[in-house]
Amino acid sequence: MDKKELFEELKDLAKQVGFELRQVPLAGSGGGFCRLKGHNVIFIDIDDELIEQINMIAQALSNVPEIEEIYVRPEIREIIEKHGDSGPTR
C-alpha cells in the first residue's frame, strides 16, 4: 500500500468514527486533534509531508477505543497502534 492509499484509508476511518477533518495550510508547523464546540476535529497541515499527515491521523485514531470494534486492515491497525502511546487522550 502506498502512502496516498494509506492516507485516504486513515481519513475514511477517522470520518467513520466521528472525526471532522480540516485540511489547512499551516506552513509545515504541524496539525493536531482537539474537541471544538462538541466535535472531534483533526487539523491536517497540507504544507507538511504526507507521512506527517498520516502520523497525525494515526495518532488521533489511537485514542479512540471504538477502533477495536471496527474491522481495520492489519497494516492500518499496526500504524494506529504504533502511535498509541503518544499524544493527548480524548
N, CA, C and O atoms as CSV, one atom per row, in Angstrom:
chain,resi,resn,atom,element,x,y,z
A,1,MET,N,N,0.861,-1.175,0.000
A,1,MET,CA,C,0.000,0.000,0.000
A,1,MET,C,C,0.904,1.234,0.000
A,1,MET,O,O,1.812,1.345,0.824
A,2,ASP,N,N,0.651,2.154,-0.923
A,2,ASP,CA,C,1.469,3.361,-0.953
A,2,ASP,C,C,0.929,4.403,0.039
A,2,ASP,O,O,-0.154,4.243,0.602
A,3,LYS,N,N,1.701,5.460,0.235
A,3,LYS,CA,C,1.345,6.472,1.245
A,3,LYS,C,C,0.013,7.153,0.951
A,3,LYS,O,O,-0.750,7.448,1.872
A,4,LYS,N,N,-0.268,7.403,-0.315
A,4,LYS,CA,C,-1.523,8.072,-0.678
A,4,LYS,C,C,-2.724,7.202,-0.307
A,4,LYS,O,O,-3.704,7.698,0.247
A,5,GLU,N,N,-2.647,5.899,-0.612
A,5,GLU,CA,C,-3.730,4.984,-0.255
A,5,GLU,C,C,-3.894,4.895,1.265
A,5,GLU,O,O,-5.011,4.881,1.781
A,6,LEU,N,N,-2.782,4.835,1.957
A,6,LEU,CA,C,-2.798,4.786,3.414
A,6,LEU,C,C,-3.466,6.036,3.989
A,6,LEU,O,O,-4.301,5.950,4.890
A,7,PHE,N,N,-3.087,7.187,3.458
A,7,PHE,CA,C,-3.664,8.457,3.892
A,7,PHE,C,C,-5.176,8.470,3.683
A,7,PHE,O,O,-5.923,8.871,4.574
A,8,GLU,N,N,-5.623,8.036,2.516
A,8,GLU,CA,C,-7.056,8.028,2.216
A,8,GLU,C,C,-7.812,7.071,3.135
A,8,GLU,O,O,-8.904,7.395,3.603
A,9,GLU,N,N,-7.241,5.898,3.395
A,9,GLU,CA,C,-7.911,4.943,4.287
A,9,GLU,C,C,-8.002,5.481,5.708
A,9,GLU,O,O,-9.029,5.322,6.369
A,10,LEU,N,N,-6.941,6.113,6.179
A,10,LEU,CA,C,-6.971,6.696,7.523
A,10,LEU,C,C,-7.992,7.825,7.612
A,10,LEU,O,O,-8.695,7.951,8.614
A,11,LYS,N,N,-8.073,8.640,6.572
A,11,LYS,CA,C,-9.077,9.718,6.554
A,11,LYS,C,C,-10.484,9.135,6.616
A,11,LYS,O,O,-11.321,9.617,7.379
A,12,ASP,N,N,-10.748,8.108,5.823
A,12,ASP,CA,C,-12.066,7.473,5.818
A,12,ASP,C,C,-12.396,6.886,7.188
A,12,ASP,O,O,-13.519,7.024,7.673
A,13,LEU,N,N,-11.423,6.236,7.806
A,13,LEU,CA,C,-11.634,5.652,9.123
A,13,LEU,C,C,-11.909,6.742,10.166
A,13,LEU,O,O,-12.785,6.584,11.016
A,14,ALA,N,N,-11.169,7.831,10.099
A,14,ALA,CA,C,-11.385,8.935,11.040
A,14,ALA,C,C,-12.802,9.489,10.910
A,14,ALA,O,O,-13.460,9.765,11.913
A,15,LYS,N,N,-13.259,9.647,9.698
A,15,LYS,CA,C,-14.630,10.126,9.486
A,15,LYS,C,C,-15.645,9.115,10.012
A,15,LYS,O,O,-16.664,9.492,10.590
A,16,GLN,N,N,-15.362,7.835,9.808
A,16,GLN,CA,C,-16.267,6.776,10.243
A,16,GLN,C,C,-16.463,6.790,11.759
A,16,GLN,O,O,-17.555,6.486,12.240
A,17,VAL,N,N,-15.422,7.138,12.517
A,17,VAL,CA,C,-15.534,7.157,13.977
A,17,VAL,C,C,-15.882,8.539,14.521
A,17,VAL,O,O,-15.840,8.766,15.730
A,18,GLY,N,N,-16.229,9.464,13.618
A,18,GLY,CA,C,-16.787,10.731,14.060
A,18,GLY,C,C,-15.876,11.939,14.061
A,18,GLY,O,O,-16.265,12.993,14.563
A,19,PHE,N,N,-14.676,11.822,13.517
A,19,PHE,CA,C,-13.810,12.993,13.434
A,19,PHE,C,C,-14.194,13.854,12.234
A,19,PHE,O,O,-14.575,13.348,11.178
A,20,GLU,N,N,-14.086,15.138,12.422
A,20,GLU,CA,C,-14.160,16.082,11.311
A,20,GLU,C,C,-12.715,16.358,10.914
A,20,GLU,O,O,-11.876,16.616,11.777
A,21,LEU,N,N,-12.419,16.306,9.628
A,21,LEU,CA,C,-11.062,16.564,9.155
A,21,LEU,C,C,-11.000,17.927,8.496
A,21,LEU,O,O,-11.813,18.256,7.631
A,22,ARG,N,N,-10.034,18.705,8.912
A,22,ARG,CA,C,-9.818,20.014,8.293
A,22,ARG,C,C,-8.407,20.052,7.748
A,22,ARG,O,O,-7.430,20.040,8.497
A,23,GLN,N,N,-8.319,20.098,6.427
A,23,GLN,CA,C,-7.022,20.175,5.779
A,23,GLN,C,C,-6.748,21.640,5.481
A,23,GLN,O,O,-7.396,22.259,4.638
A,24,VAL,N,N,-5.759,22.179,6.206
A,24,VAL,CA,C,-5.474,23.610,6.131
A,24,VAL,C,C,-3.971,23.833,5.990
A,24,VAL,O,O,-3.176,23.012,6.447
A,25,PRO,N,N,-3.577,24.948,5.354
A,25,PRO,CA,C,-2.147,25.268,5.275
A,25,PRO,C,C,-1.673,25.867,6.601
A,25,PRO,O,O,-2.189,26.890,7.051
A,26,LEU,N,N,-0.688,25.218,7.214
A,26,LEU,CA,C,-0.141,25.698,8.481
A,26,LEU,C,C,1.371,25.904,8.390
A,26,LEU,O,O,2.068,25.899,9.404
A,27,ALA,N,N,1.862,26.083,7.183
A,27,ALA,CA,C,3.274,26.376,6.921
A,27,ALA,C,C,4.224,25.312,7.458
A,27,ALA,O,O,5.352,25.616,7.845
A,28,GLY,N,N,3.764,24.064,7.481
A,28,GLY,CA,C,4.625,22.978,7.931
A,28,GLY,C,C,4.815,22.907,9.435
A,28,GLY,O,O,5.687,22.180,9.912
A,29,SER,N,N,4.018,23.646,10.188
A,29,SER,CA,C,4.175,23.646,11.655
A,29,SER,C,C,3.399,22.518,12.314
A,29,SER,O,O,3.367,22.427,13.541
A,30,GLY,N,N,2.776,21.662,11.521
A,30,GLY,CA,C,2.061,20.512,12.067
A,30,GLY,C,C,0.581,20.772,12.219
A,30,GLY,O,O,0.104,21.885,11.999
A,31,GLY,N,N,-0.121,19.762,12.586
A,31,GLY,CA,C,-1.556,19.871,12.826
A,31,GLY,C,C,-1.833,19.422,14.239
A,31,GLY,O,O,-0.990,19.554,15.125
A,32,GLY,N,N,-3.009,18.897,14.439
A,32,GLY,CA,C,-3.358,18.418,15.761
A,32,GLY,C,C,-4.794,17.958,15.796
A,32,GLY,O,O,-5.535,18.093,14.822
A,33,PHE,N,N,-5.175,17.413,16.932
A,33,PHE,CA,C,-6.555,16.998,17.093
A,33,PHE,C,C,-7.063,17.548,18.408
A,33,PHE,O,O,-6.328,17.653,19.390
A,34,CYS,N,N,-8.345,17.898,18.403
A,34,CYS,CA,C,-8.940,18.514,19.583
A,34,CYS,C,C,-10.454,18.342,19.543
A,34,CYS,O,O,-11.025,17.830,18.580
A,35,ARG,N,N,-11.067,18.781,20.607
A,35,ARG,CA,C,-12.527,18.838,20.678
A,35,ARG,C,C,-12.884,20.308,20.515
A,35,ARG,O,O,-12.435,21.145,21.299
A,36,LEU,N,N,-13.686,20.629,19.509
A,36,LEU,CA,C,-14.018,22.005,19.189
A,36,LEU,C,C,-15.531,22.130,19.060
A,36,LEU,O,O,-16.138,21.565,18.150
A,37,LYS,N,N,-16.129,22.875,19.979
A,37,LYS,CA,C,-17.583,23.058,20.003
A,37,LYS,C,C,-18.322,21.720,19.937
A,37,LYS,O,O,-19.288,21.563,19.190
A,38,GLY,N,N,-17.848,20.764,20.735
A,38,GLY,CA,C,-18.516,19.473,20.815
A,38,GLY,C,C,-18.175,18.490,19.706
A,38,GLY,O,O,-18.744,17.399,19.657
A,39,HIS,N,N,-17.259,18.853,18.816
A,39,HIS,CA,C,-16.880,17.979,17.704
A,39,HIS,C,C,-15.410,17.604,17.819
A,39,HIS,O,O,-14.575,18.428,18.193
A,40,ASN,N,N,-15.108,16.365,17.497
A,40,ASN,CA,C,-13.719,15.924,17.428
A,40,ASN,C,C,-13.168,16.339,16.070
A,40,ASN,O,O,-13.714,15.973,15.029
A,41,VAL,N,N,-12.090,17.101,16.090
A,41,VAL,CA,C,-11.536,17.666,14.857
A,41,VAL,C,C,-10.056,17.325,14.749
A,41,VAL,O,O,-9.302,17.440,15.716
A,42,ILE,N,N,-9.662,16.911,13.572
A,42,ILE,CA,C,-8.245,16.724,13.267
A,42,ILE,C,C,-7.865,17.811,12.259
A,42,ILE,O,O,-8.442,17.897,11.176
A,43,PHE,N,N,-6.890,18.632,12.631
A,43,PHE,CA,C,-6.341,19.630,11.720
A,43,PHE,C,C,-5.132,19.002,11.041
A,43,PHE,O,O,-4.179,18.591,11.704
A,44,ILE,N,N,-5.178,18.933,9.724
A,44,ILE,CA,C,-4.107,18.339,8.937
A,44,ILE,C,C,-3.408,19.462,8.180
A,44,ILE,O,O,-4.025,20.184,7.397
A,45,ASP,N,N,-2.117,19.593,8.427
A,45,ASP,CA,C,-1.318,20.636,7.776
A,45,ASP,C,C,-0.967,20.186,6.358
A,45,ASP,O,O,-0.134,19.300,6.172
A,46,ILE,N,N,-1.601,20.793,5.369
A,46,ILE,CA,C,-1.351,20.388,3.977
A,46,ILE,C,C,0.037,20.804,3.496
A,46,ILE,O,O,0.487,20.354,2.442
A,47,ASP,N,N,0.716,21.658,4.260
A,47,ASP,CA,C,2.085,22.036,3.908
A,47,ASP,C,C,3.101,21.035,4.437
A,47,ASP,O,O,4.283,21.112,4.103
A,48,ASP,N,N,2.646,20.097,5.263
A,48,ASP,CA,C,3.522,19.093,5.846
A,48,ASP,C,C,3.695,17.925,4.881
A,48,ASP,O,O,2.896,17.755,3.961
A,49,GLU,N,N,4.732,17.123,5.087
A,49,GLU,CA,C,4.953,15.922,4.295
A,49,GLU,C,C,3.784,14.958,4.489
A,49,GLU,O,O,3.161,14.947,5.551
A,50,LEU,N,N,3.486,14.160,3.487
A,50,LEU,CA,C,2.372,13.216,3.558
A,50,LEU,C,C,2.521,12.260,4.740
A,50,LEU,O,O,1.529,11.939,5.394
A,51,ILE,N,N,3.727,11.803,5.023
A,51,ILE,CA,C,3.928,10.880,6.142
A,51,ILE,C,C,3.565,11.550,7.466
A,51,ILE,O,O,3.056,10.883,8.366
A,52,GLU,N,N,3.810,12.826,7.602
A,52,GLU,CA,C,3.445,13.547,8.826
A,52,GLU,C,C,1.925,13.692,8.933
A,52,GLU,O,O,1.370,13.636,10.030
A,53,GLN,N,N,1.264,13.876,7.806
A,53,GLN,CA,C,-0.191,13.941,7.807
A,53,GLN,C,C,-0.771,12.585,8.211
A,53,GLN,O,O,-1.745,12.518,8.960
A,54,ILE,N,N,-0.172,11.516,7.715
A,54,ILE,CA,C,-0.578,10.161,8.077
A,54,ILE,C,C,-0.405,9.957,9.580
A,54,ILE,O,O,-1.298,9.441,10.252
A,55,ASN,N,N,0.745,10.363,10.096
A,55,ASN,CA,C,1.024,10.204,11.518
A,55,ASN,C,C,0.034,10.977,12.382
A,55,ASN,O,O,-0.353,10.501,13.450
A,56,MET,N,N,-0.377,12.149,11.942
A,56,MET,CA,C,-1.324,12.959,12.712
A,56,MET,C,C,-2.667,12.230,12.843
A,56,MET,O,O,-3.243,12.175,13.930
A,57,ILE,N,N,-3.153,11.682,11.750
A,57,ILE,CA,C,-4.431,10.960,11.795
A,57,ILE,C,C,-4.288,9.698,12.636
A,57,ILE,O,O,-5.161,9.397,13.450
A,58,ALA,N,N,-3.203,8.958,12.450
A,58,ALA,CA,C,-2.987,7.724,13.210
A,58,ALA,C,C,-2.912,8.017,14.706
A,58,ALA,O,O,-3.444,7.254,15.512
A,59,GLN,N,N,-2.265,9.099,15.079
A,59,GLN,CA,C,-2.165,9.460,16.494
A,59,GLN,C,C,-3.545,9.754,17.069
A,59,GLN,O,O,-3.865,9.302,18.169
A,60,ALA,N,N,-4.359,10.502,16.341
A,60,ALA,CA,C,-5.714,10.803,16.812
A,60,ALA,C,C,-6.536,9.520,16.935
A,60,ALA,O,O,-7.257,9.339,17.916
A,61,LEU,N,N,-6.434,8.646,15.964
A,61,LEU,CA,C,-7.210,7.399,15.988
A,61,LEU,C,C,-6.760,6.455,17.096
A,61,LEU,O,O,-7.547,5.636,17.572
A,62,SER,N,N,-5.517,6.561,17.503
A,62,SER,CA,C,-5.011,5.676,18.553
A,62,SER,C,C,-5.695,5.935,19.892
A,62,SER,O,O,-5.597,5.114,20.804
A,63,ASN,N,N,-6.377,7.055,20.018
A,63,ASN,CA,C,-7.072,7.422,21.253
A,63,ASN,C,C,-8.563,7.122,21.202
A,63,ASN,O,O,-9.316,7.564,22.069
A,64,VAL,N,N,-8.990,6.380,20.201
A,64,VAL,CA,C,-10.411,6.087,20.030
A,64,VAL,C,C,-10.659,4.615,20.344
A,64,VAL,O,O,-10.309,3.753,19.537
A,65,PRO,N,N,-11.256,4.304,21.499
A,65,PRO,CA,C,-11.474,2.905,21.862
A,65,PRO,C,C,-12.381,2.156,20.882
A,65,PRO,O,O,-12.249,0.940,20.737
A,66,GLU,N,N,-13.290,2.849,20.212
A,66,GLU,CA,C,-14.219,2.209,19.279
A,66,GLU,C,C,-13.508,1.547,18.098
A,66,GLU,O,O,-14.087,0.700,17.416
A,67,ILE,N,N,-12.269,1.927,17.861
A,67,ILE,CA,C,-11.493,1.341,16.758
A,67,ILE,C,C,-11.408,-0.182,16.929
A,67,ILE,O,O,-11.386,-0.925,15.947
A,68,GLU,N,N,-11.362,-0.629,18.167
A,68,GLU,CA,C,-11.261,-2.065,18.434
A,68,GLU,C,C,-12.481,-2.833,17.932
A,68,GLU,O,O,-12.389,-4.032,17.668
A,69,GLU,N,N,-13.611,-2.164,17.799
A,69,GLU,CA,C,-14.856,-2.815,17.391
A,69,GLU,C,C,-15.103,-2.757,15.885
A,69,GLU,O,O,-16.104,-3.287,15.402
A,70,ILE,N,N,-14.214,-2.128,15.151
A,70,ILE,CA,C,-14.372,-1.930,13.711
A,70,ILE,C,C,-13.307,-2.752,12.986
A,70,ILE,O,O,-12.163,-2.832,13.433
A,71,TYR,N,N,-13.695,-3.362,11.859
A,71,TYR,CA,C,-12.679,-4.048,11.070
A,71,TYR,C,C,-11.779,-2.993,10.434
A,71,TYR,O,O,-12.236,-2.084,9.741
A,72,VAL,N,N,-10.495,-3.148,10.694
A,72,VAL,CA,C,-9.476,-2.276,10.119
A,72,VAL,C,C,-8.404,-3.189,9.537
A,72,VAL,O,O,-7.953,-4.129,10.192
A,73,ARG,N,N,-8.005,-2.908,8.317
A,73,ARG,CA,C,-6.971,-3.739,7.684
A,73,ARG,C,C,-5.745,-3.809,8.584
A,73,ARG,O,O,-5.378,-2.810,9.203
A,74,PRO,N,N,-5.111,-4.966,8.666
A,74,PRO,CA,C,-3.992,-5.148,9.592
A,74,PRO,C,C,-2.889,-4.096,9.466
A,74,PRO,O,O,-2.361,-3.642,10.481
A,75,GLU,N,N,-2.533,-3.703,8.248
A,75,GLU,CA,C,-1.453,-2.715,8.104
A,75,GLU,C,C,-1.872,-1.336,8.621
A,75,GLU,O,O,-1.034,-0.571,9.099
A,76,ILE,N,N,-3.152,-1.024,8.526
A,76,ILE,CA,C,-3.669,0.237,9.059
A,76,ILE,C,C,-3.698,0.172,10.589
A,76,ILE,O,O,-3.280,1.110,11.268
A,77,ARG,N,N,-4.190,-0.934,11.112
A,77,ARG,CA,C,-4.248,-1.114,12.575
A,77,ARG,C,C,-2.847,-1.021,13.187
A,77,ARG,O,O,-2.666,-0.423,14.247
A,78,GLU,N,N,-1.870,-1.609,12.518
A,78,GLU,CA,C,-0.489,-1.579,13.014
A,78,GLU,C,C,0.018,-0.140,13.128
A,78,GLU,O,O,0.664,0.216,14.113
A,79,ILE,N,N,-0.270,0.670,12.138
A,79,ILE,CA,C,0.163,2.073,12.172
A,79,ILE,C,C,-0.524,2.820,13.303
A,79,ILE,O,O,0.110,3.610,14.003
A,80,ILE,N,N,-1.803,2.578,13.486
A,80,ILE,CA,C,-2.545,3.240,14.565
A,80,ILE,C,C,-1.988,2.816,15.916
A,80,ILE,O,O,-1.759,3.658,16.784
A,81,GLU,N,N,-1.770,1.527,16.102
A,81,GLU,CA,C,-1.258,1.023,17.379
A,81,GLU,C,C,0.139,1.557,17.673
A,81,GLU,O,O,0.485,1.779,18.833
A,82,LYS,N,N,0.944,1.764,16.634
A,82,LYS,CA,C,2.292,2.308,16.805
A,82,LYS,C,C,2.227,3.700,17.457
A,82,LYS,O,O,3.155,4.101,18.160
A,83,HIS,N,N,1.152,4.414,17.226
A,83,HIS,CA,C,1.003,5.773,17.772
A,83,HIS,C,C,0.254,5.792,19.091
A,83,HIS,O,O,-0.029,6.865,19.625
A,84,GLY,N,N,-0.069,4.635,19.620
A,84,GLY,CA,C,-0.906,4.515,20.808
A,84,GLY,C,C,-0.391,5.165,22.064
A,84,GLY,O,O,-1.194,5.551,22.913
A,85,ASP,N,N,0.909,5.305,22.225
A,85,ASP,CA,C,1.443,5.871,23.462
A,85,ASP,C,C,1.857,7.324,23.324
A,85,ASP,O,O,2.490,7.877,24.223
A,86,SER,N,N,1.503,7.954,22.200
A,86,SER,CA,C,1.916,9.344,22.003
A,86,SER,C,C,0.704,10.265,21.937
A,86,SER,O,O,-0.370,9.871,21.484
A,87,GLY,N,N,0.892,11.470,22.387
A,87,GLY,CA,C,-0.150,12.487,22.245
A,87,GLY,C,C,-1.180,12.485,23.351
A,87,GLY,O,O,-1.199,11.586,24.192
A,88,PRO,N,N,-2.040,13.496,23.351
A,88,PRO,CA,C,-3.070,13.629,24.377
A,88,PRO,C,C,-4.176,12.616,24.190
A,88,PRO,O,O,-4.364,12.093,23.092
A,89,THR,N,N,-4.898,12.338,25.235
A,89,THR,CA,C,-6.032,11.432,25.132
A,89,THR,C,C,-7.314,12.230,25.068
A,89,THR,O,O,-7.367,13.387,25.485
A,90,ARG,N,N,-8.357,11.589,24.534
A,90,ARG,CA,C,-9.633,12.264,24.401
A,90,ARG,C,C,-10.429,12.073,25.668
A,90,ARG,O,O,-11.552,12.566,25.771
